[in-house]
Amino acid sequence: MTIRSLQHLPAVLAGCLALAGSLSAAETMEILTPPPPPTPRINGPTIFGVRPHAPFLYTIPVTGDRPITYSVDALPDGLTVDPATGRITGKIAAAGEYPVVFRATNALGAAEKKFRIVCGDRIALTPPLGWNSWNSWAGSVDQDKVLRSARALVSSGLADHGWTYVNIDDTWQGERGGPHHAILGNEKFPDMKQLCDDVHALGLKIGIYSSPWITTYAGYRGGSSDDAQGSWQKLKDYEPNKRIGAFEFAKNDAAQWADWGFDYLKYDWHPNDVEHTQQMSLALRATGRDIVLSLSNSAPIEHAAEFAKWANAWRTTGDIVDVWQPPTPQPWQNSVSEIGFNQDKWAPFGGPGHWNDPDMLVVGWVGWGPQLHPTHLTAAEQYTHITLWSMLAAPLLIGCDLERLDAFTLNLLTNDEVLAVNQDALGVSAHRVATIGAIDVFQKPLEDGGTALGFFNRGDQVHTIPVQLERLGLGGRRHVRDLWRQKDIGDFEKEISVTVESHNVILYKVTAATPPGS
């Protein structure tokens, strides 16, 4: 049985399979989101940014029974859509905003969705969605694991919900050479160009890792050297080389990544500085390829406004681990709760094209090496994790083994109404607007005029609170929908009562109620 078919299993059947030993213990956790209908449903954001003349790749994410036929109304000159896969490719020469309509049809029905292609100076107009190798494979990553992960992103159905990027982290680096005198892949990555082509052929995008330091965190070659030719020696004690050398090779490396076909760069050093952010940003732009620039780690907030000019994302914290609260295993590691509930000061700096990044998702099977384990987060804490990152308009990068997805984790990552909060084109990060006992209330305005409200119980007991809608600027009659359960709650005029389990969350979307009889 394929993972794609598991996506459509009701929770009771998934539980039976778990008892039979076919699935992990996570399968017994409560699955809240109903499966998508067999008729086509077009998912993902409503906007996409590209620069003039840059290679264009966007795969329309659609759920529903296959085969599906795709088309696009008013596609701009230079772009074509594959009717069998929904992949839009080509190049746009003229800057501008192009409103289009996506269409998807199968034997059971049809769907359409309004969409905007914005050709200009900015990319990453919504937070990136994808996968990164570090939290599962760390230093054991190789070309085969990355390609298998890309295939699993498609076969699981995650790609049908907008998950796009497949990102290699540290330890891929080999010698410096080739036509660009750039870092080449080591024995674990013998053919980077073929890997990029294979990932693109799946309709996905691919990312790579580097550092301006001489030596990366994992002890591999970085982007600078004390030698003009870029020579480098792997040292047993490489701490002295966690620094930027006298000679830098940002242009060389960026040109090589573009030739291979990479779409994303995780650029990792500490402390992040504006000079080297700008240097790499300009080097990437000079290639003519749209490559998302994501800074890591623990960006100094005093430079946030400058980072927003040059980077598409920046880590607001140290490394995350799969525990709910301190103490964490190492002082430089952070728990989900201490990261997630301490992002308020960053909110003004995030937005379309430049996102606050509170680090990767720690759900599913993780482990930072070949020995993996199910996340230590409870089901409730995982719902909180995904909800809070979505409300914060953060990049969502899965860190688990994608070939080991269970029904619970897959359901957690494929709720399109929750993902729509993250991918909302307005791009506003949620703010904490109230704390009522153990419950923090977060509010996020949405492009369609609606409001997302997240009620997070950080305590150890069940809590019920009254919520005065007028105090949140939501006066008048309002319609409330539970996004995790994809269920309408009803219309309310003044107050709603919310009950939240320990370490859990309720996520509502509030909109103006339809007048009776209309």
JOBELZI-V578925 format. One record per residue. PHI is phi in whole degrees, -180 to 180 (none if undefined). OMEGA is omega in degrees with one decimal (999 if undefined). D_LAST is the distance of its C-alpha to the last C-alpha in Angstrom with 1 decimal. Layout:
# JOBELZI-V578925
<<PHI & OMEGA & D_LAST> <PHI & OMEGA & D_LAST>>
This chain:
# JOBELZI-V578925
<<none & -178.8 & 46.4> <-82 & 177.2 & 44.8> <-64 & 179.3 & 42.7> <-58 & 178.9 & 39.9> <-71 & 176.5 & 39.8> <-62 & -178.3 & 40.0> <-58 & -175.5 & 36.7> <-100 & 177.1 & 35.0> <-75 & 170.7 & 37.0> <-67 & -175.5 & 35.3> <-59 & -176.9 & 36.7> <-66 & 179.4 & 38.8> <-69 & 176.9 & 40.6> <-59 & 178.7 & 41.3> <-64 & 177.6 & 42.8> <-64 & 177.8 & 45.0> <-63 & 179.5 & 46.3> <-64 & 179.2 & 47.1> <-64 & 179.1 & 49.2> <-80 & 178.1 & 51.0> <89 & -177.5 & 51.9> <-80 & -175.1 & 50.0> <-128 & -178.6 & 47.8> <-74 & 179.9 & 48.4> <-63 & -179.8 & 47.8> <-62 & -178.9 & 44.6> <-63 & -178.0 & 43.0> <-80 & 178.6 & 43.0> <-71 & -175.1 & 40.7> <-71 & 175.9 & 37.1> <-94 & -173.1 & 34.9> <-96 & -169.2 & 31.3> <-91 & 177.5 & 29.5> <-68 & 179.2 & 28.7> <-67 & 178.0 & 30.3> <-67 & -178.7 & 28.5> <-71 & 177.6 & 27.3> <-72 & 174.7 & 29.8> <-73 & -178.2 & 27.5> <-64 & 171.6 & 27.9> <-138 & -177.7 & 26.2> <-90 & -174.4 & 27.2> <-108 & 176.0 & 28.1> <85 & -175.9 & 29.9> <-74 & 176.8 & 29.2> <-111 & -173.9 & 27.5> <-151 & 178.2 & 30.7> <-148 & -179.1 & 34.4> <-107 & 178.5 & 37.3> <-148 & 176.4 & 40.6> <-94 & 179.0 & 43.6> <-55 & 175.7 & 44.9> <72 & 177.9 & 47.4> <-79 & 175.2 & 46.8> <-58 & -174.8 & 46.5> <-108 & 171.5 & 42.9> <-144 & 173.7 & 41.8> <-142 & 177.9 & 38.2> <-102 & -179.0 & 37.3> <-66 & -178.1 & 33.6> <-83 & -175.5 & 32.9> <-137 & 169.6 & 31.2> <-100 & -178.7 & 31.1> <132 & -178.5 & 31.1> <-64 & 176.5 & 33.8> <-89 & 3.5 & 36.5> <-79 & 176.2 & 37.4> <-122 & 176.0 & 34.7> <-107 & -175.5 & 34.8> <-112 & 170.6 & 33.8> <-153 & 179.8 & 33.2> <-137 & 174.6 & 32.2> <-82 & 172.4 & 30.9> <64 & 177.1 & 32.7> <-63 & -176.0 & 35.2> <-66 & 178.3 & 37.6> <-55 & 179.2 & 41.2> <100 & -179.6 & 43.4> <-115 & 173.3 & 41.0> <-134 & 177.4 & 40.7> <-119 & 174.7 & 38.7> <-82 & -175.2 & 40.4> <-66 & -178.8 & 38.2> <-91 & -175.4 & 39.7> <-118 & -176.2 & 39.4> <76 & 179.6 & 36.7> <-86 & 177.4 & 39.3> <-101 & -177.8 & 39.0> <-135 & 178.7 & 42.5> <127 & 177.2 & 44.5> <-145 & 175.5 & 44.8> <-109 & -179.0 & 43.0> <-86 & -171.6 & 45.4> <-98 & 175.0 & 43.2> <-64 & 178.4 & 41.4> <155 & 177.1 & 37.7> <-107 & -173.7 & 34.2> <-120 & 174.9 & 33.1> <-76 & 179.6 & 29.4> <-132 & 174.8 & 29.5> <-129 & 173.8 & 27.3> <-82 & 175.5 & 28.7> <-133 & 177.7 & 28.4> <-139 & -175.1 & 29.6> <-136 & 168.4 & 30.2> <-132 & -175.4 & 31.9> <-66 & -174.4 & 32.6> <-105 & -178.1 & 29.4> <169 & -177.1 & 26.7> <-144 & 177.5 & 26.0> <-141 & 175.0 & 24.4> <-141 & -178.4 & 24.1> <-152 & 174.2 & 24.0> <-74 & -173.2 & 24.4> <-148 & 177.6 & 27.7> <-123 & 170.9 & 30.0> <-102 & -177.1 & 33.8> <-111 & 179.4 & 35.5> <-100 & -176.2 & 39.1> <-167 & -174.5 & 41.0> <-91 & -171.9 & 43.1> <-110 & 171.2 & 41.0> <-124 & -178.4 & 40.5> <54 & -178.9 & 38.9> <-73 & 167.7 & 35.6> <-129 & -177.2 & 34.2> <-60 & 177.7 & 36.5> <-62 & 174.2 & 38.8> <-119 & 179.4 & 38.3> <178 & -174.6 & 41.3> <-138 & 175.0 & 44.5> <-130 & -171.0 & 47.8> <-77 & -165.4 & 51.1> <-66 & -172.2 & 52.6> <-71 & 172.8 & 51.0> <-112 & -170.6 & 52.1> <-103 & 179.8 & 55.1> <44 & -176.3 & 56.5> <-74 & 179.1 & 59.9> <-92 & 179.7 & 60.0> <-66 & 173.3 & 57.4> <-152 & -174.6 & 58.6> <-61 & -179.6 & 57.4> <-64 & 179.9 & 56.9> <-62 & -179.5 & 54.7> <-67 & -180.0 & 52.5> <-66 & 176.4 & 52.1> <-63 & 177.8 & 51.5> <-66 & 177.2 & 48.8> <-62 & 178.8 & 47.1> <-64 & 178.7 & 47.2> <-68 & 177.2 & 45.8> <-61 & 178.6 & 42.9> <-82 & -175.0 & 42.0> <-65 & 178.3 & 43.1> <-73 & -174.5 & 41.2> <94 & 179.7 & 37.9> <-58 & -179.6 & 37.6> <-62 & 178.7 & 37.7> <-70 & 179.2 & 34.6> <-110 & 174.2 & 32.8> <105 & 177.0 & 34.3> <-71 & -163.4 & 37.6> <-126 & -169.4 & 40.0> <-90 & 173.3 & 43.2> <-123 & -167.1 & 46.4> <-113 & 174.0 & 48.7> <-83 & 175.1 & 52.4> <-98 & -174.6 & 53.7> <-60 & 172.4 & 57.4> <93 & 175.3 & 60.5> <-89 & -163.6 & 60.1> <-79 & 175.8 & 62.6> <-119 & -178.8 & 66.0> <-77 & 172.4 & 68.5> <-94 & -177.6 & 67.9> <176 & -179.1 & 68.7> <75 & -175.8 & 67.5> <-62 & -179.0 & 66.9> <-100 & -173.4 & 64.9> <49 & -175.0 & 67.3> <-114 & 175.7 & 64.2> <-67 & 177.0 & 63.7> <-103 & 179.2 & 63.8> <-68 & 176.7 & 62.6> <-87 & -175.8 & 65.0> <-62 & 178.1 & 66.2> <-78 & -178.2 & 62.8> <-130 & -173.3 & 61.0> <-73 & -175.9 & 63.4> <-147 & -178.5 & 61.0> <-64 & -179.6 & 58.1> <-62 & 179.1 & 57.3> <-65 & 178.7 & 57.0> <-61 & 178.8 & 54.8> <-61 & 179.1 & 52.4> <-62 & -179.1 & 52.4> <-66 & 179.2 & 51.7> <-69 & 178.1 & 48.7> <-63 & 179.6 & 47.2> <-64 & 175.2 & 47.7> <-86 & -177.4 & 45.3> <84 & -177.8 & 42.6> <-107 & 175.6 & 43.2> <-119 & -171.7 & 44.8> <-135 & -177.4 & 47.9> <-124 & -178.3 & 49.2> <-136 & -173.1 & 52.7> <-126 & 170.9 & 54.4> <-161 & 179.5 & 57.0> <-148 & 172.5 & 58.5> <-75 & 177.1 & 60.4> <-66 & 172.3 & 63.0> <-66 & -177.2 & 66.2> <-132 & -177.1 & 65.3> <-77 & 178.7 & 61.8> <-56 & -177.4 & 60.9> <-88 & 176.1 & 62.0> <88 & 179.0 & 65.3> <-109 & -175.6 & 64.6> <-61 & 175.9 & 65.2> <-104 & -171.8 & 63.1> <-95 & 178.7 & 62.6> <-141 & -177.7 & 65.6> <-158 & 171.1 & 69.4> <-87 & 179.7 & 72.5> <-115 & -176.1 & 74.0> <-62 & 179.4 & 73.3> <-89 & 177.2 & 73.0> <80 & 179.6 & 70.5> <-63 & -174.3 & 72.8> <-153 & 178.5 & 71.6> <-127 & 178.5 & 73.3> <-74 & -175.8 & 71.5> <-103 & 174.8 & 73.0> <-65 & 175.9 & 73.2> <-109 & -175.1 & 72.3> <-101 & 179.5 & 69.7> <-54 & 179.0 & 68.5> <-63 & -179.7 & 70.6> <-97 & 170.1 & 68.7> <-83 & -178.2 & 65.3> <-157 & -179.8 & 65.6> <-88 & -177.1 & 65.1> <-79 & -177.0 & 68.3> <-71 & -178.2 & 70.2> <-123 & -173.4 & 68.9> <-119 & -170.3 & 65.2> <-129 & -177.9 & 63.8> <-60 & -178.6 & 60.1> <-65 & 179.9 & 60.3> <-62 & -176.1 & 62.4> <-68 & 179.2 & 60.1> <-61 & 179.5 & 56.8> <-63 & 178.6 & 58.3> <-68 & 178.9 & 59.2> <-60 & 179.4 & 55.8> <-67 & 178.3 & 54.2> <-63 & 176.3 & 56.8> <-66 & -179.6 & 56.1> <111 & -179.9 & 52.3> <-75 & -174.4 & 51.0> <-120 & -170.5 & 47.5> <-157 & 176.0 & 47.6> <-129 & 166.6 & 50.4> <-92 & -173.9 & 50.7> <-112 & -159.8 & 53.3> <-122 & 172.3 & 54.9> <-165 & -177.5 & 57.4> <-149 & -4.9 & 57.7> <-80 & 172.5 & 57.3> <-59 & 178.6 & 54.9> <-129 & -175.7 & 56.1> <-69 & -176.3 & 54.6> <-57 & -176.6 & 57.7> <-80 & 170.4 & 57.5> <-64 & 179.0 & 53.7> <-62 & -179.5 & 54.0> <-58 & 180.0 & 56.9> <-71 & 178.3 & 55.1> <-59 & 179.7 & 51.9> <-66 & 178.9 & 53.9> <-65 & 178.4 & 55.9> <-67 & -179.0 & 52.8> <-64 & -178.5 & 51.3> <-67 & -179.6 & 54.6> <-74 & -175.7 & 54.4> <82 & 177.9 & 51.6> <-110 & 176.9 & 49.6> <-76 & 179.3 & 46.5> <-124 & 178.7 & 47.7> <-63 & 178.4 & 45.6> <-107 & -178.3 & 47.9> <-118 & -177.6 & 47.3> <-88 & 175.3 & 49.8> <-147 & 1.8 & 51.3> <-137 & 177.9 & 52.0> <51 & -178.9 & 51.5> <-60 & 176.2 & 50.8> <-69 & -174.4 & 52.1> <-66 & 179.0 & 49.1> <-66 & 178.0 & 51.1> <-105 & -172.4 & 50.9> <-59 & -179.2 & 47.2> <-63 & 177.4 & 46.3> <-74 & 176.7 & 49.1> <-58 & -178.7 & 48.2> <-63 & 178.4 & 44.7> <-78 & -168.5 & 46.4> <-119 & -176.0 & 48.4> <-117 & 178.6 & 46.9> <-96 & 176.5 & 43.6> <-164 & 177.7 & 43.9> <-150 & 178.8 & 46.4> <-72 & -179.4 & 47.2> <-92 & -169.9 & 46.6> <-154 & 168.7 & 48.8> <-75 & -174.9 & 51.7> <-76 & 178.4 & 51.4> <-89 & 171.6 & 49.0> <-130 & -170.9 & 50.2> <-86 & 171.7 & 48.5> <-129 & -174.7 & 48.9> <-77 & -174.6 & 46.4> <-146 & 178.2 & 48.6> <-59 & 4.8 & 52.1> <-81 & 175.9 & 54.9> <-99 & -174.4 & 54.6> <-61 & -178.8 & 57.5> <-131 & -178.0 & 58.6> <-64 & -179.7 & 58.2> <-88 & 177.7 & 56.5> <-98 & -174.3 & 53.9> <-130 & 178.4 & 50.7> <-82 & -179.8 & 48.4> <-61 & -175.9 & 44.7> <-71 & -177.9 & 43.9> <-70 & 173.8 & 46.3> <-74 & -169.8 & 44.9> <-62 & -175.5 & 41.2> <-96 & 178.3 & 41.1> <-130 & -178.3 & 43.3> <-107 & -173.0 & 41.5> <-55 & -175.1 & 40.0> <-67 & -179.2 & 42.7> <-85 & -171.1 & 42.0> <-52 & -176.7 & 38.3> <-66 & -172.5 & 38.8> <-96 & -180.0 & 40.8> <-86 & 178.4 & 38.5> <166 & -177.6 & 36.1> <-54 & 179.5 & 35.6> <94 & -177.5 & 39.1> <-155 & -166.6 & 40.8> <-120 & 169.3 & 39.9> <-74 & -174.8 & 41.3> <-120 & 178.6 & 42.8> <-85 & 175.4 & 43.5> <86 & -167.2 & 45.3> <-77 & -178.9 & 44.6> <-84 & -178.3 & 42.8> <-113 & 175.2 & 45.2> <-118 & -179.1 & 43.6> <76 & -179.8 & 45.2> <-90 & -178.8 & 48.9> <-126 & 178.8 & 50.5> <164 & 175.1 & 54.1> <60 & 179.2 & 55.4> <154 & -175.7 & 57.9> <-69 & -179.6 & 58.8> <-94 & -175.4 & 58.4> <-108 & 177.9 & 54.7> <-145 & 173.6 & 53.0> <-63 & 179.7 & 49.5> <-49 & 177.5 & 47.9> <-79 & 177.4 & 48.9> <-74 & 172.9 & 45.3> <-71 & 177.3 & 43.7> <-58 & 179.4 & 40.4> <-60 & -178.2 & 38.6> <-68 & 176.2 & 40.5> <-71 & 174.9 & 39.5> <-61 & 177.4 & 35.8> <-63 & -179.9 & 36.5> <-56 & -177.5 & 38.5> <-67 & -179.9 & 35.9> <-64 & -175.9 & 33.1> <-66 & 177.6 & 35.1> <-62 & 177.5 & 36.4> <-68 & 178.7 & 32.9> <-65 & -179.0 & 31.7> <-78 & -176.0 & 34.9> <55 & -178.6 & 34.1> <-95 & 167.4 & 37.6> <-55 & 177.8 & 39.2> <-111 & 179.7 & 38.9> <-119 & 179.0 & 42.2> <-67 & 180.0 & 43.0> <-112 & -171.0 & 46.6> <-93 & 174.6 & 47.2> <-73 & -175.5 & 49.0> <-73 & 177.2 & 46.4> <-84 & -176.4 & 48.5> <-123 & -180.0 & 48.3> <-70 & 172.2 & 44.5> <-101 & -174.4 & 43.5> <-63 & 179.5 & 40.2> <-64 & -177.7 & 39.2> <-64 & 179.1 & 40.0> <-63 & 177.4 & 38.3> <-63 & 179.6 & 35.1> <-60 & -173.0 & 35.4> <-97 & -174.3 & 35.7> <-126 & 174.1 & 33.0> <-84 & -173.2 & 29.7> <-70 & 178.5 & 27.8> <-75 & 174.6 & 25.1> <-72 & 178.5 & 28.0> <-62 & 178.5 & 29.9> <-65 & 175.6 & 26.9> <-65 & 177.5 & 27.3> <-65 & -173.7 & 30.9> <-90 & -177.9 & 30.3> <-57 & -173.3 & 27.6> <-67 & 176.9 & 28.6> <-64 & 172.9 & 28.5> <71 & -178.8 & 31.5> <-91 & 175.4 & 31.5> <-76 & 178.8 & 33.5> <-64 & 175.1 & 32.1> <-115 & 171.5 & 33.6> <-77 & -175.2 & 34.7> <-105 & 179.3 & 32.9> <-164 & 169.0 & 34.2> <-129 & -177.1 & 36.8> <-118 & -174.2 & 36.3> <64 & -179.1 & 39.4> <-88 & -173.8 & 39.8> <-104 & 171.7 & 36.3> <-94 & 179.4 & 35.7> <-108 & 177.2 & 32.1> <-111 & -177.1 & 31.5> <-128 & -178.6 & 28.6> <-137 & 176.5 & 27.8> <-74 & -176.7 & 25.4> <-119 & -174.0 & 23.8> <-62 & -177.1 & 23.4> <-81 & -179.3 & 19.7> <94 & 177.4 & 19.2> <-80 & -179.6 & 19.2> <-135 & 172.1 & 22.2> <-94 & 177.7 & 24.5> <-121 & 176.9 & 26.2> <-112 & 179.9 & 29.4> <-113 & -172.3 & 31.2> <-109 & 179.4 & 34.8> <-93 & -179.7 & 37.2> <-91 & -178.7 & 40.7> <-91 & -176.5 & 42.4> <-103 & 179.5 & 44.2> <-129 & 173.4 & 42.1> <-67 & 178.4 & 38.6> <-131 & 173.1 & 36.7> <-120 & -179.1 & 33.5> <-130 & 169.5 & 32.1> <-87 & -179.7 & 29.4> <-121 & 178.1 & 27.5> <-84 & -174.2 & 26.3> <-63 & -178.2 & 23.3> <-62 & -179.7 & 23.9> <-67 & 177.3 & 27.5> <-97 & -178.4 & 26.3> <76 & -176.5 & 24.3> <-118 & 179.6 & 21.0> <-72 & -177.0 & 19.9> <82 & -177.2 & 16.6> <-78 & -174.5 & 14.2> <-126 & 176.1 & 15.0> <-96 & -175.9 & 14.5> <-121 & 178.6 & 17.9> <-127 & 175.6 & 19.3> <-83 & -172.8 & 23.0> <-76 & 179.3 & 24.3> <-66 & 180.0 & 27.6> <-91 & -178.1 & 26.2> <48 & -173.0 & 23.2> <-138 & 176.6 & 21.2> <-73 & -179.8 & 18.0> <-91 & 179.3 & 19.3> <140 & 178.9 & 16.2> <-103 & -177.5 & 14.5> <-138 & -177.4 & 17.2> <-110 & -174.8 & 17.7> <-124 & -169.0 & 21.4> <-144 & 169.5 & 23.5> <-124 & 177.1 & 23.8> <-106 & -175.4 & 26.9> <-124 & 176.1 & 28.5> <-113 & -175.4 & 31.5> <-129 & 176.4 & 33.6> <-71 & 179.5 & 36.7> <-58 & 178.6 & 39.9> <60 & -176.7 & 40.0> <-109 & -174.4 & 36.5> <-148 & 165.7 & 33.1> <-117 & 179.6 & 29.4> <-119 & 179.6 & 27.3> <-113 & 164.7 & 23.6> <-112 & -176.9 & 21.1> <-113 & 179.3 & 18.8> <-133 & 175.5 & 15.7> <-63 & -178.3 & 13.1> <-74 & 175.9 & 10.6> <-74 & -179.5 & 6.9> <-59 & 179.2 & 5.7> <-56 & 176.5 & 5.6> <84 & -179.0 & 3.8> <-89 & 999 & 0.0>>
